[in-house]
Amino acid sequence: MRSLIFALSVAATTAELVPKASALALPNPLRRFGGGLGKRGGEKQQPASELLTPGETLVAGAAARMVAQTILHPLDVVRTRTQAVSMGTSSLAESLSFGLIPQVGLSAPAGAIQFTAVRKARKALENALPDDFVKSSQGRFATQLVAAACGAACAGAIRIPQEVMKQGCMVELYPNALVAFSTILAEKGLAGFYKGAVATITRDVMWNSLSFSIFRLLLDYANTSNPKAQYSLGIAAGWLAALATHPFDVAKTRVMTSSGDLTVGLFAQLAGLVEAEGWQVLLSGLVPRLLYLGPLASLVLATNEVIAGALVKARGKAARAGGA
Ligand SMILES: *[C@@H]1O[C@H](CO)[C@@H](O)[C@H](O)[C@H]1NC(C)=O
């Protein structure tokens, strides 16, 4: 419980300071915890998030997702209402808080499950694979890629109901979260909360596995525990992952918004689009996606590192105070 309160207060501080993250630049508290990695090219510091106990991983992951999704909620409302086919008549300003309760309330369990599953999967992979590979940059990228895919898939159990309820509120299908919950349950039962499951999971798995693994690779290269640097690397990871997955996003949007017979596969779909509309079609909607996914990756991943760093530091302090 104490570590939860601690993590939440760190998270709150982080949330306030994100725009001027330099204020957060702690005097590299993690230096002495580094090591054990990258035999070639000198010792690299291990990311703080990888030094956590299972309980700390859960707390840091929950807090990181909560911070990220709370800060980005207004942007998410704008995004959802721009894409929606039909919605209520409220003004933009009125709508900014719609769906905040399911968004924030479910962000913590989603984050806890996600980061816990990533940790478990990564540890299992690292145990199964040769040591040399696991400690190389490629190995770190690959294990994180697969682990993050597992994390996103597991988090789907919470993420899909979160999307269904929050988006229903955002477009004013439901006046509030409670009505959303009871209406969906009454009309469609539990299955109602998993509407669009395949689309949501596919998107989450592709983008999360890439952003998590690119972030881990960048952290490895940068060899830094400076929060400002970590938030910047998070944006870069989010952008690169968004770019790489964008063609699929374009194809998915076309499929979901078209009325025709859609029996062609994703790649055939893409080839058809490029032939009919030119390659520029692959860039459509890219800017709004970058605007949202850069900050999302940064806030989730770097906040997780910052909280992890604080937890590790607090643990070191407690050990020195109690043990020595
Ligand atoms: C990474 O950073 C640590 C601590 O700042 C330092 O001791 C180490 O030499 C660095 N490793 C490389 C390869 O730059």
The ligand as a Tripos MOL2 file, in Angstrom:
@<TRIPOS>MOLECULE
LIG
   14    14     1     0     0
SMALL
NO_CHARGES

@<TRIPOS>ATOM
      1 C1         26.5390    3.4840  -19.5420 C.3       1 LIG1
      2 O1         26.3290    4.3120  -18.4310 O.3       1 LIG1
      3 C2         26.9780    3.8830  -17.2720 C.3       1 LIG1
      4 C3         26.5250    4.7670  -16.1310 C.3       1 LIG1
      5 O2         26.2790    6.0470  -16.5460 O.3       1 LIG1
      6 C4         28.4800    3.9110  -17.5030 C.3       1 LIG1
      7 O3         29.1440    3.4560  -16.3480 O.3       1 LIG1
      8 C5         28.8210    3.0080  -18.6830 C.3       1 LIG1
      9 O4         30.1910    3.0990  -18.9840 O.3       1 LIG1
     10 C6         28.0130    3.3910  -19.9040 C.3       1 LIG1
     11 N1         28.2350    2.3870  -20.9240 N.am      1 LIG1
     12 C7         28.4910    2.6960  -22.1930 C.2       1 LIG1
     13 C8         28.7210    1.5610  -23.1160 C.3       1 LIG1
     14 O5         28.5330    3.8330  -22.5900 O.2       1 LIG1
@<TRIPOS>BOND
     1     1     2 1
     2     1    10 1
     3     2     3 1
     4     3     4 1
     5     3     6 1
     6     4     5 1
     7     6     7 1
     8     6     8 1
     9     8     9 1
    10     8    10 1
    11    10    11 1
    12    11    12 1
    13    12    13 1
    14    12    14 2
@<TRIPOS>SUBSTRUCTURE
     1 LIG1         1 GROUP 0 **** ****
